[in-house]
Amino acid sequence: YINGTLTNTSFSFYDEADVHQIGFVSLFDDENKNLADPFLIVIVQPKDEVYSLINYVIIRDLLQLVAVTSIIILVSLFLSGRITQPIETIIDGAGRLSQGEMGVSISVRSWEEIESIADAFNRMSQSLLEYTDKIKNSEQKYRTLVEDIDEGYFLLDHGRIHYANEAALQLLGFPREEAMGKHITDFFPKDMHDRILKEYTNLLSTPEFDKSIEMPVRKKTGEHLFLEFRPKLISEPEKEIVAGLFIDVSARKIREKMLEEYRNFLEMK
């Protein structure tokens, strides 16, 4: 009793067979019946039996946890093999393709939807390879054509030499490696730079620009010659891709000057 009231309590002892027993006492008192003497519920069990149930529950829960964890791992491995790895293979193929490795082909084994994506990627890769080969063949034919003409041919990218054929390089007197990347103003006297930039700006603002321009050009040796340019804008103005032809008209300019001087001489006579 505690303060005159019997409380629940546990106890343990060793019986005659030296078995460790555990007991529990609980008060059973129905207030509605107003029992004069309290009834006690006493439970006694060997300690091993008491803990065997607890151990069983712990082991059962551990086994369930291991089973659930194993299932999750197996499902993850399955999904990895069927989804993650195929997607990583497709991404890797796309990366190789973006780096210029044309004709990349990938092989994945997964669900039909993912395999269809891989097949679409392979078809796209093959189409790009065929298209790139066509462009290369076309470019080769184009280069062969412009290299064989006697006129100077140039290609400008934002005002700088991107390509020039052999005739253009010979007229300007620059080796190819030195000419590439030069700005167009580098080939003209400084007092003409403003005019060159004005004509170039006019060309960019007039997609239908179709006229020839005659200007004196300074060769690498310092010699000046007259060239007739026929430029053409071949892309949107913001991309500034300009192509054109030019020829040496120095001899014609000399003849025109001689004719003009002779005409003036006759008029004076």
NORTAUR-V645751 format. One record per pair of residues at least 6 apart in sequence whose C-alpha atoms are under 7 Angstrom apart, sorted by the first residue. I is the first residue (numbers start at 0). J is the second residue. D is the distance in whole Angstrom. If there is no record, write none. Layout:
# NORTAUR-V645751
i: [I:I]
j: [J:J]
d: [D:D]
This chain:
# NORTAUR-V645751
i: [0:5:6:6:7:7:7:8:8:8:9:9:9:10:10:10:11:11:11:12:12:12:13:13:14:18:19:19:20:20:20:20:21:21:21:21:22:22:22:22:23:23:23:24:24:24:24:25:25:25:26:26:26:26:27:27:27:27:28:28:28:81:81:82:85:85:89:89:92:92:96:101:101:101:102:102:102:103:104:105:105:107:107:108:145:145:146:146:149:150:150:150:150:151:151:151:151:151:151:152:152:152:152:152:152:153:153:153:153:153:153:154:154:154:154:154:154:154:155:155:155:155:156:156:156:157:157:158:158:159:159:159:159:160:160:160:160:160:161:161:162:168:168:171:171:172:172:173:184:184:186:186:186:187:187:188:202:202:203:203:203:204:206:208:210:211:211:211:212:212:212:213:213:213:213:214:214:214:215:215:215:215:216:216:216:216:217:217:224:225:225:225:226:226:226:226:226:227:227:227:227:228:228:228:229:229:229:230:230:230:230:231:231:231:232:232:232:233:233:233:234]
j: [6:26:25:26:24:25:26:23:24:25:22:23:24:21:22:23:20:21:22:19:20:21:19:20:20:45:45:46:43:44:45:46:43:44:45:46:41:42:43:44:41:42:43:39:40:41:42:39:40:41:37:38:39:40:37:38:39:40:34:37:38:109:110:109:107:109:105:117:103:105:103:124:127:128:124:125:128:124:121:117:121:114:117:114:152:164:164:165:166:166:244:245:246:164:166:167:244:245:246:163:164:167:243:244:245:162:163:164:242:243:244:160:161:162:163:241:242:243:161:240:241:242:239:240:241:239:240:182:183:180:181:182:183:178:179:180:181:182:179:180:179:174:175:218:219:218:219:219:192:195:216:217:218:216:217:217:208:232:232:236:239:236:232:231:229:227:228:229:227:228:229:225:226:227:228:225:226:227:223:224:225:226:223:224:225:226:223:224:249:247:248:249:245:246:247:248:249:245:246:247:248:244:245:246:243:244:245:241:242:243:244:241:242:243:240:241:242:240:241:242:240]
d: [7:7:7:6:6:5:6:6:5:7:6:4:6:6:5:6:6:4:6:6:5:7:5:6:7:7:6:6:7:6:4:5:6:6:6:6:7:5:4:6:6:5:7:7:6:5:7:6:5:7:7:6:5:6:7:5:6:7:7:6:6:5:7:7:5:7:7:7:6:7:6:7:7:5:5:5:5:6:5:7:7:6:7:7:7:6:5:6:6:6:6:6:6:6:5:4:5:5:6:6:6:6:6:5:7:6:4:7:6:6:6:6:5:5:6:6:4:7:5:6:5:6:6:5:7:5:7:6:6:5:5:4:6:7:5:5:6:6:6:6:7:6:7:5:7:6:5:6:6:7:6:5:7:5:5:7:6:7:7:5:7:7:6:7:6:6:5:5:6:5:7:7:6:4:6:6:6:7:6:5:4:6:6:5:6:7:5:7:6:6:5:5:6:5:5:5:7:5:5:7:6:6:4:7:5:5:6:7:6:4:6:6:5:6:6:5:6:6:6:7:5]
